[in-house]
């Protein structure tokens, strides 16, 4: 287990969203995930898809003890009072057929609306529904994933060299993935599609994962929140008891990346003030 000095964010929160752990894939940062799960306390924990990478497991069996430890910790959370909600993604899409079931105290649902402490309604789903490449061609999406897997393996070598040179972590995989996916329109207008879906569902925002690009972005009408992943970025979203939502990183460095303040309370109308 990684030794930590202190967390720059509260460890007792209302809600946590994590996605894209990719357990079963060599690039999974299982130790960092495990540290985070063990350190944090929450009322509700959302697993926003691609928790287990069945795509990779079909190609090669890879399941070290650290990956089992993550599963055991998640089950432990569910057993001891945390509401754990599993929203499957495309790499674990086999679990979508169990929509509505509770397995090992973990609720399985393909999408759900979460209401924050300050009354905002957020649609929670994985996000592959907006990925034109995956939707239109599962084979094309799989090929892209294989290329991406290779980049992640090569990236570990690059970062080992950078560490020896005294330089910080840099994600070559994320850099190339963004440009390759743009070239084949994997990520074409992803955020805009998310916003349109939020508007269609008449919610205040949407929480997803899938593209391994953590974000909090406030538009004119809706809020876009992306958990990120535990392969490249080691990020999560957390909601505090006042409705504040933070995008945090928890790897070798723990930090708050972005913060969404709680919704401002509306001032009472003159009539309401008189009634009071």
N, C-alpha and C positions, 0 to 999 in steps of 0.2 A: 504493500500500500504506500502511495506517495506521501511523503511528509509535507504538511502544509503549515505555514506560519499563521495566517489569519485570512478570513474571507472579507472582502470589501463590501459584501452585501449580506443582508440578514439571512440566517439559516432557518428561521421559523417563519414560513410564509403561508399564504392562503392557497395558491395554486402553482403548479410547475408544469410546463410543457417541454418534453424532450422528443426528438425524432431522429431517424436515420442513424441508429446505433450500428447497424449492419453486423450484428453478431453472426459469427460463422465466416466472416471475411477477414483475412490477415491484417487489413488496414484499420480495423476497429480499435479504437482507443479504450479497450475494456477496463483497464486499471483506472483511467481518469473517470469513466462512467461510474465505476464502483465507488470511488472516493466521493463523488458528488452525491450519489444516491444515499450513501451512509451518513454523510454530513448533514443533508437537508431534511427538514421536517415540513410537511404540508398536509392540508386537508384533502386536496384532490391532485392526483398526478395523471396527466395525459401522456400516453405513449402514441405519438402522432405518426406512426407508420415506419416501415423498413426497420423494424426492431431486429428481426432475424433476416439474414440475407439468403433466402432460399435459392435465388438465382445462382449465387456462387457455390452453394452447397451441392447443387446439381452437377456442377463441373468438377468440384474437388471437395473432399471431406476435410473440413478444418474446424475443430471445436476444442480449443484449449480450456483448461480448468477455469481461467479467468472469465470466460464467457458463461460458463455454468454459474459462477458466483454472481454475475449480474442478474441472471434469471432468478436465482434463489433470493437475492435481495429484493427484487421487485415483488415476488410472491410474498415475502416477509412483510413488506409494506402493506400489501393488500390484506394480509391476515390480521395485522395489528392496528386496524382502524383507518388507514388511508384509503380513500376511494380511488381506485386505479382504473382508468378507462383506456382501452386499447383501440385505436383507430388504425386499422391495417393500411399499408401502402402497396405499391406495385411489387416490391421485392418480397413481400410476405402476403401477397394477394390471396393465397390459399385460405387465409383466415377470414376473408370477407364473407365466405359462405356461412360463417357462424354469427353473423350480425344478429344482435339481440340476445345472445347467450351470455352466461356468466361462467367463466372457467377458472377454477382456482381462486375465487373471489375477485377476479378481474373481469370487468364488463367489456364485451366486444361490441363495437358499433362502427358502422362505416362513416358516419358523420354525426355531429352533436352540436347543440348550441350551448355555450357557456355564458353565464351571466356573472359579470365582475361585481365586486363589492360596491362599486359606484353606479351600478345599473346598466353598464354597456353589455350588449348582446353580441357575442363573437361566435361565428360558425367555425367549427374545428373539423378539418379533414386533411388528408395527407398532401394532396396537391398534384398528383399525377393526372388528375382529371383535366388539368389545364395544359398539360405538356403535349403539344400537337404531335411530336414525333412518336411518343409512346402510344397515344390514342390511335393514331392512324396506322402505325406499323409496329407491333410488338417486337418483330424481328429486328427492325432498325434500332429500337430502343435497347435491345439486348446487345447488339454489336457495339453501340456507343458505350454501354456499360463495360464491356470487355476491354475496350481501349482505355477507358477511365481507370479500370482496375490496374492495368499495366503502368499507367502514369503514377498512381499512388505508390506502387512498389518502388519505382524509380525515384520518386520524391523522397522516400526514406533515406536512400543513399545520398542524395543531394544535401539533405538536412544534417546527416552525419558529418559530411565534409564541412558544411557551414559551421557546425558546432566546433569542430577542430580549429576552424579559422577565427573563432570568437564572434561569429555572427549569429543573429537571431533566426527564429523559424520563419520560413517562407514557403508558401504552398504553390509549387509549380503546377500541381494537378489542378488546383482551382483556377489558376491563371490561364492554362491551356483549355480547360474544360469550358470556361466561359466563352472563349473565342470559337472553339470547335462547335459548341452547341449553337452559337449564333449563326455559324456558317451553314448549318443544316437545319436551322430554325427550331432547335430543341427548346430554346428558351424565348421564342418569339412572343413578345408582349405578354409574358407570364403574369407579371404584376397587374397589368391592366385587365387580364382575364379574371384574376382573383377579385379585383375590385368590382367588376361587372357582376360576378356571382354573388358577392356580398349585397350589392344593391338589389339583385333579383330576389334574394332570400330575406330582404328587409331587415338586415342586421347592421350593427355599427361597424363591424370589422370581421376579418377572417384570419384564422391561425392555421398555418400549414408548415410543411417541411419540404422534402423531396429534392429541391434543387441545390442543397448544400450551400446556401447563400443566406446567412442570418441577417435579419432586417427588422426594423420598426420604421414604418413610413406612414405618415398621416396625410391623407388626401383631403380634398374639400368635403367629401361626403363619407368616406369610409377609411378604416384603419387597416393597413396590411402588416401582419406580423408573421415572421418566419423563424422557426426555432433554430435553424442551422443544422448541424450534424455533429457526430462524434467520430468522424474520420479525418476531416480537415480542420474544422474550426473549434470543436469541443465547446459548443454553446447551448444555451437553454433560455427559455422565457420563464420569468417568475412574476407572480402577482402578489403584492402585499395586501394587508388587510384593509387598506384605504382605497384600493383599486389601482394604485400605481403598478405599472408593468415595466420590468427591466429585462433587457437582453444582456445576459451575462456570459462571460467566458470562464471556464474552469479547467485549465490544463496545467502547464508549468507555471503559468501566471493566472491569477484570479482577478477579474476586473468586470466592472459594469461598462458595457459597450455603448448602450443607448438606454434612454429612460422615457417612458410615456407617463406624464403626470395624470393624476385622477381627474375625472370630469368635474368641471366647476359646478358647484351647486347654483341653481338658478335663484336669483333674488326674488323674494316673494312680491307679488303684485300689491299695489296699494290697497285693494280690497282685502287681500289676505292679511296684510299688516294690520288693518283696522280690526279684522275679525280676531286676530291674535290679541 
